Amino acid sequence: MLKVTDLQSSYKGLVAIQGISLEVGQGEIVAVVGSNGAGKSTLLKSIAGWVKPDRGGVSFKGTDLLKLPAHQISRTGVALVPEGRRLFPKLSVRDNLMLGGYTKAKGAEREAPLEFIFSLFPRLSERLDQQAETLSGGEQQMLAIGRALMGQPSLLMLDEPSQGIMPKLVDELLVAVQRIRDRGTTVLLVEQRVAECLDVADRAYVLQTGRVALSGTSSEVAADDGVRRAYLGI
């Protein structure tokens, strides 16, 4: 479904990722793990068109994403839930959700994903009239994921969904990620919680200083001595 080839991206002349290649197959959960500053967020932003790469290729279902601006990439079926969530804080939960489906026709088609979203995150259905800024950190993350799902993406990219939320809610979010995949949406998941991430992912890539240091099935990556020492505390 997604193929990234020799991708390099920079910020103000400083290279953030270099020579990254990875693939995501339809129906997979693929994890990208690594420490702060490894280039994980830059990778997702480069795929989504938020950062213009210096070189390389990004192909999604055969479409060259590097030729498209960000708003057109979202219409191909790629959705990014960014680090920090970026909700509309003064708008209600309902309005934030509906804005996520703005590319869909009005009425039933636009509202179709709501039933599944509320089954994932029942608390959202209880807070439809609340402003987004009044939600807890975990509830805001649920809303950000729900907003992305309103666009009915084929590929959902999640950037640090566990950041700033209670450990109990992290488990709930990762269960939701599995349910999203089981419903037919492929997931590319960036996380610093390496152990939890590898538990739900099919395959994983480990980034170090902007490069792919290791890749393989989640069990292979989890068994690597370097990963066990650096990220799993073993």
N, C-alpha and C positions, 0 to 999 in steps of 0.2 A: 504493500500500500504506500509506504513512504520510504524513499531512498535518499540519503544524504551522502554526498561524495566530496571528499577533500575540501571541506568547508572551512573558510577562514573569515573571521569578523573582527573588527577593531573599533575602539572608542578613542577618538581624537588622536589617532596615530598609534595607539597602544594595542597590540594584538591581544585579544581576549580568548579566542579559540583558533586553533590552527590544525589543518589537515584532518578534521574530524569526518569519519565515514561511519554510517550506521544504517540499519534497515529495520523497519517495523512491518510485520506481516498483519494482514487483516485478522481481527479477532484476538490479537495478543494484548497483554499488558507488558510493556517494555519499560524498565527502570533505567534512569540515568542518575548515578550516585557519585558523590565526591564531596570534598570539603568546601568551605567558603572560598570563593574566588577561583574555583576550578573551571568555570565557564558554563555551568549548567543552564543558568537563566539566559545567558547570551545565545546559547544554542537554540532554545525554544523561541526566543524573540527573532532570531534569524530565520527560522522556519516560518514563523507567522508573518514576517514582513515588517516587524517593528524595528529591526536593525538591518541595514543593507550590507550583505557580505562583501568582502573584498574579492573573493574568488570561490570557486566550487560549484556544486550543483545541489538542488533540492527538487525532487520529483515526487508528486503526489498523484497516485492513480494515473500516471503517465503525463501529467501536466507539469510544466516547468514553472515552479512557484517564483523563481527569481525574476521572472518577467512580469510579475503581477504586483500591484500595490497591495497593502495590507487589507483594505476593505474588500478587494476582489478575492484575496486568498480565503477570507472567512466565508465567502459564498461558495467556494469549492468543497466545503465540508470540513474545514480545519478550524477548531476552536481552541483558544488559549485562555486558561484561567491563570492570570499573572500572580506573581509574588506580591503580597500586599492587597490582593483582591480587587481594588479599584472599583468599588461600587459607587453608585450615586447616593451619597450619604443622606441628603435631604428628601430623597424620594422614598416612597413606601416600598415594602417588600413586593407588593403586587406590581408596581410600576417598574421596578428593577427587573423583575422576571419578564414582563411583557416587552421590554426593550431588547431583551435577548432574542426575541423572535421577530425582530423588525424586518428581516429579509423574507419572512414567510407571508403568505396572503393573510388578510385579516379574517377574524372569525374562528371557525372550528379548527382550521389547519394550524393557526398560530397557537391556539390554546391546547392542542392535542397532547403535548408533552407534560402538561401540568399534573395529570393523574400519576404518572410515573415519578415525577419529581417529589410530589407530596408523599408517595409511598416510601421513597428514599429518606426524605427529611420531613416527617410529620410536623415538626415545630414550625416550619415555614407556613403551613396552612393555617396555623393558629395565630400568626403574626402578620397577616397580609396587609393590614392597615398601619403597621408600625413603620416609622422611618428606619432606613437601613442602619443609620449611625447609632440607633438605640439597641441594636442586637449585640449579643456577646460575640467574642472573637470566633468561637466555633460556629455560631449561627450565621455570622457574616460569611464564613467560608462555605457553608452549605448554600447560602444564597448565591455566592459567586459561581459555584458549580451548577446550581439550578439554572442561573441565567444563561450559562454556556449551553446547557442541554436544551434550552428553549429553541435554539437554532438547529436542533436535530443534526449535530455533526456526525461525520463518519469517523473522525479522529479527534479525540479530546486530549489536550495537553495540559497537564497540571503542574504548576511550579510551586513547590514547597507547600502543599496543602496543609501540612501539620504545623506550620509556623505560627507560634503565638497562641496555641489552643491547648486545652487540658488533655493529658494523656488518655483519659477515657474516651474523649471525643475523637482522638486520633484513630483509635480502633474502629469507631463507628464510620469514620470517613473512608478508611481502607476497605471495610466491608462494602460500603457504597460503591467504591471503585470496582470491586469485583462484580457487583450487580450490574453496573453500567456496562462492563464488558460482556457479561452474560446476555445482556439484552441486544448486543450487536454492535456496540461502539468500541472501536479500538482505542487504547489508552497509552500515551507516552507520559510517564510519571517521573518527575524530578523530585528527589527527596534527600534530606540529610539524615533522616532516621533509617539507616541502611538496613538493619536487621528486619524491621517491620516491612520495609519496602520489598526486600527480597522474598519475604514470605508470600506476598500476593502476586509478584511479577513472574512472568514466564522466562524472560531473559533480561540481562542487565549489561550496562556499559559503565565502567568506572572511569571518570575523568580526573586527570591530574594536570594542573597548570595548562589548561586549554587543550589537552590531547587525550585521546583514548588510551588508557594504560592497560585495560583489561576488558574483555567481553566474553560472554558465554551464557549458558543457562543460569538461572538464579542459583541453583544448587552448586554449580561449578564455581561461580563467583564467590558464594558464601564459604566455600571450602578452601579458597586461596589463602595461603598463610599471610600474605601482605594485607589483604582485606580484613582478615580476622584480627590482626594486630592493630591496624590503623582505625578501623571503623566498628568492629564488634567487641573490642575489649577482651579478646581471648589470647 
